[in-house]
Each structure stands twice: as C-alpha cells, then as structure tokens.
Amino acid sequence: MADSLTAPHHPVVIVGAGLGGLTLARVLHVHGIRALVLDLDASAGSRAQGGMLDIHEESGQAALREAGLHRDFLAEVHPGGQALRVLDRDARVRLDEADDGSGDRPEIDRGDLRALLLRSLPDGTIRWGARVARVRALGRGRHEVVLADGSVLTTGLLVGADGAWSRVRPLLSGAAPEYTGVSFVELDLHRADARHPECARLIGGGMFFALGEDKGFLAHRETDGSLHVYVALRTPEHALAAVDFGDAGAAKAAVLEYFYGWAPELRRLVADADGPLVPRAIHALPVGHRWERVPGVTLLGDAAHLMSPFAGEGANLAMIDGADLGRCLAAHPGDTEAALAAYEALMFPRAEEKAGESAQGLEMIFHADAPEPLLAMFAGHEEQ
C-alpha cells in the first residue's frame, strides 16, 4: 500500500458518479480542467438508476446549458411526462392536468440523463469499483484518499458528491441525516398498458398522487411503459423492519394493512405489483446545514444538503451545484479557496431555501386533511 508521500496525485478528485459529480466533471472538462471521479459501483450499468426526474429550468436545465448538453437533453425527454393527477383515498379525481407542452420542467429517465453525462466525459475520467474507505487532511488544502482495496491517492481539491452518507462530509461537518418520519415502499408494474391496464388508466401519463390521512401513493409512468409507485407512509422509523420484504406476498399484505378502507383500485397498485417491494426510510440533513470554509474540500448535492423529495429538488440541486462549482473553479485559476468560497456563497442560501420547501412539502402531503393542502398549493400556483 502506498503512503501519501508516494501516492499518485490528482489536482481534483470527485467522490461519487451521481448526477452532481458527473455534472461537475463535465463542466470542468468543458473548461479544460481534468478531474478524477471515484465511484463504488463496479461499472456504469451495475445497478438501476431510479425513475423519472423533472428537470427545472432555473437549476437542472441551467446546469445542462453550462455543460453544453441542453440540446442533447431535450432529445431525451419524455413526452407527456408533465401531466398531473391528484386523487383522494376513495379514488375520486380531484385534479387532472394534461401535458400541453408549455411546462418548464420536462421529464427524463434518471438513467438516460446519467448516460448522457457519462458519454460526455473523456475515457479514464471515472474509476469504477473505487470504494472510499477513509479520507484525511494532509495540510495546506491537500487530502489523502484511501480506497477499500488499500490503494492511496492524494488531491489538491476533494469534492464530496457521495450522497446521504458521505465519507467526505465529516471533514467539514459533524451533521448526520435524521429520519423525517416518512418511509417509502417502492414497487413496479411492468408493461402496464398490456398487463395492468386498469392501473395504467388510473395513474395516467405523468405524475400521480393519491393521498389521505398521513399516507398515500406517489407514482409515474416510466419511458419503458412500466409504472413506478412509491407507497408513502408517515410511520415510526423501524415500523417496517418487522416486515419480511423477501416474501413478496407477505410484504404486500403488510403494506395493504395501512390502506384498509381505501378504494380497491388504489389497493390494486400494491396487490398487482411485479417483483419485490423495496422499503426506504427518508432522511434529511438539518435545513440550513452549512460549514466554515475548510481548505481544499467541499460538498455538493445530497452530501451537502440532503432533503426529503417533496419539492422535487434533489437531482436539480446536485446538478446546479456541480455546474456552479465547475464554473467558479474555472473563473479562479490557481486560487482554489476563492473558487470554493464563491461556490459555497451560492450554494448555501439556495439549499436552505429548497430544503425548507421540501420540509413544507412533506407536511402538506402527509396531512390529516390530504389531499386538500396539495390541491390548495396547485390552485395558488394557477392563480399566480
């Protein structure tokens, strides 16, 4: 195993090949700055990348423009994906909006967006199968990164783009994500129009909410014709731990207990699910999380400001973080600290605002009178 004196040195190391880390690497590449991206996945295609994303004009799309990829992005968007349906627990349709093409938040499959970013980077930018075991400061802004295989490298700029449980964050902050009080159970219905036509008609072509009494269903149609459903529950953190999610039948029965008395067509989303059900506890960092400037290291995306998904901002913020950091580094050649200070001055207030919106969104969706607060919010947007 090399030590820090003999280890290979990289001017910029980005930990994490998610959307934020890849956007940063791409913007740096556009400006002629080479970075090394470390990712624990064995390859680009070693795991599924999640469902649809709505990419916001002022953040995700702005980042893609900075990266020179906006036109390519538009060619990948999902037509009709900005449609919206809101139902109550009795499956009464309370809001039904078609996608008329005038919205500014087009939908794209997360995997397609990630593939677009990956294709835009030169060979050798990403080191796959590189699990970070630990990091430490060496002084004067330099850091050492030790990988799980024992190899060591050093860098003059370490960027933590490594998500909720970041290995880089402790260099800057003692904050840790906390449970929000909400858990998801994710499931899929494949080839929905042919195999699950009633569920397909219920959900429609875009985003779908069916809410009531601190729980509900959030769903959307994937580009491959499947339906991706999040069963959302306000529940104690370990309430789902007793459920055997390895037994799909038992898991379905346990989840359906939460929806006793709900409309049969909504319960069918769980009963007819294909494949396994996957539980996910939703965590968040404190609203307004920030740190004092530490030489040679910063964070972006969930590593910096993990929030609940109820404002739809996570991927968008990660991408604009990456674009802003890349632009600031290009604007301050030879002065990394000035670049990081400029970046963090942009990122901190933006993240605080959106984290506050996400926390408010959670309370609005998981409400005793749901879906009324959500409907009121959409009505207010229409008036504006």
VENBELHU-V175918 format. One line per field, one symbol per residue. ss: DSSP state (a for helix, b for strand, c for the rest). psi: psi as a letter, one per 30 degrees, with the letter a starting at -180 (. if undefined). A space follows every 10 residues. Layout:
ss = ???
psi = ???
This chain:
ss = cccccccbbb ccbbbcccaa aaaaaaaaaa cccccbbbcc cccccccccc cbbbccccca aaaaaaccca aaaacccccc cccbbbbbcc ccbbbbbccc ccccccbbba aaaaaaaaac cccccbbccc cbbbbbbbbc cbbbbbbccc cbbbbccbbb ccccccccaa accccccbbb bbbbbbbbbc caaaacaaaa aaacccbbbb bbccbbbbbb bcccccbbbb bbbbccccaa aacccccaaa aaaaaaaccc cccaaaaaaa accbbbbbbb bbbbcccccc ccccccbbbc caaaaccccc cccaaaaaaa aaaaaaaaaa accccaaaaa aaaaaaaaaa aaaaaaaaaa aaaaaccccc caaaaaaaaa aaac
psi = kllfffkkkk ekkkjkhaee eeeeeeeeee ggkklkkkkf kflegfllga bkkkjkefde eeeeeefgge eeefffljkf fglkkklafg gkjfkjkljg gflgilkkke eeeeeeeeff klkfekjlgi kkelllkflh fklkkklfgf lklllfjkjj hgaehkfeef fekgkkklkf fkkljklkjk heeefheeee eeeafbkkkj lkhglakkll klfgglkkkj jkkjllegef ffkjffjeee eeeeefefgk flkefeffee egkkalkjkj kklklkkgkl lkkkkgklll bfeehkllgg fhfeeeeeee eeeeeeeeee fikfieeeee eeeefeeeee eeeeeeeeee eeeeeikfgk geeeeeeeee eee.
